[in-house]
Amino acid sequence: MTFTRARSIRAAGALVLLASLTAAGCSSDDAGAEEASGATSTAPAPEYDFSAVAPIVEAFVAENGLNGAGLVVVDEDEGIIDEQYFGEFDADRVSLVASASKMVTAGVLVRLADQGLLDLDEPIAGYVDWAEGANPEITVAQLLSGSSGLVGLLPNPGYGPYVCQFLPSVELEECAATAWTTTGDDADVVPPDTEFRYGGVQWQIAGAVAETVSGTPWSQLLEETYVEPCGVESLGYSNHWTVLGEGGFTYPAEFGGDTSLLPETENPHMEGGLYIDPVDYAELLLMQLRDGRCGDTQVLEPESVELMHADRVGETYGGATMTGTGYGLGWWVDRDGSNRISDAGAYGAVPWLDLDGGFGGYLVLEADARLGATLAAQLYEPVEAAITAAR
């Protein structure tokens, strides 16, 4: 097992405190007098003990013959509070994360709404020329919550009319326009906000809307939304599904973190094309916990982050996912009273947030969804127990 120093450190909190003291007119003489008197204005940093976690992960990796795992735990006040890496994993290992891309993609659309470039609840036909005519009622919020009525990813990922979503050789807006206007799906589409349908080309359409209304390619939108304010240099999107592996949902072992193997594309896969290292993904979780802030930058408005976390399918039309949970904008929303949200992927990556507790974690495997979900379920309680004990 390897431990690596976190990039997001508690010293950031000390800088904030120092700035606030300076703004309040606290002089060095005042600080010296306070030190001499033994008084302090800061509570000691919590001491976390995550020693119960490592044996669970080590045993799971060994029992299932995995190449390793990574786990990063975050706290909204303290930042990254624990990193543990096993086998081939370390803080800089870039992994394909499949559907753990969704909340990241949704954040880009939400930011554009914050900027006034679109309204999440207005039909997209009012924003993009290629959306005129067909599907006149569908909104971005419906696309991002699996509620558009278009055919989802399951049970047939290779659904013919939408196959362009997996082709790196086409262009994003071309794919979106093709899927939007095809008559090949007419018998399978249902009215929006009547049924939850997980994934599918609706995410490509959302990404194309983002490029169209902003006049900016997806790569630049990522730069502006995440890379520049959050420093997440490893983040990128590709469309690898027909190039690496066998085109299925088992991790392509030949990837090994080598991004040069990924195809160049103008059709990045919106719901499953993200690649990133563990610490950078943890930084994105911190942004979600910190009401849309990365460092000193307010990337997303607090109200918009809250909207992403809300159970839209339940609140809007009394719907539920195929597993019985709720769903927001890119987030699965538990309905068991835990106030936990997650965005698990087919390759075993499981990011989660405990919204009541103000903490979260990012588990990454290079395996499959079943193994990721099984290990994550074993980690929720010991992670929470370590954080609760330290507070």
Secondary structure, 3 states (H helix, E strand, C coil): CECCCCCCCCHHHHHHHHHHHHHCCCCHHHHHHHHHHCCCCCCCCCCCCCCCHHHHHHHHHHHCCCCEEEEEEEECCCEEEEEEEEECCCCCCCEECHHHHHHHHHHHHHHHHHCCCCCCCCEHHHCCHHHCCCCCCCEHHHHHCCCCCCCCCCCCCCCHHHHHHHCCCCEHHHHHHHHHHCCCCCCCCCCCCCCCCCCCCHHHHHHHHHHHHHCCCHHHHHHHHHHHHHCCCCCEECCCCCCCCCCCCCCCCCCCCCHHHCCCCECCCCCCCEEECHHHHHHHHHHHHCCCEECCEECCCHHHHHHHHCCHHHHHHCCCCCCCCEECCCCEECCCCCCEEECCCCCCCEEEEECCCCEEEEEECCCCHHHHHHHHHHHHHHHHHHHHHHC
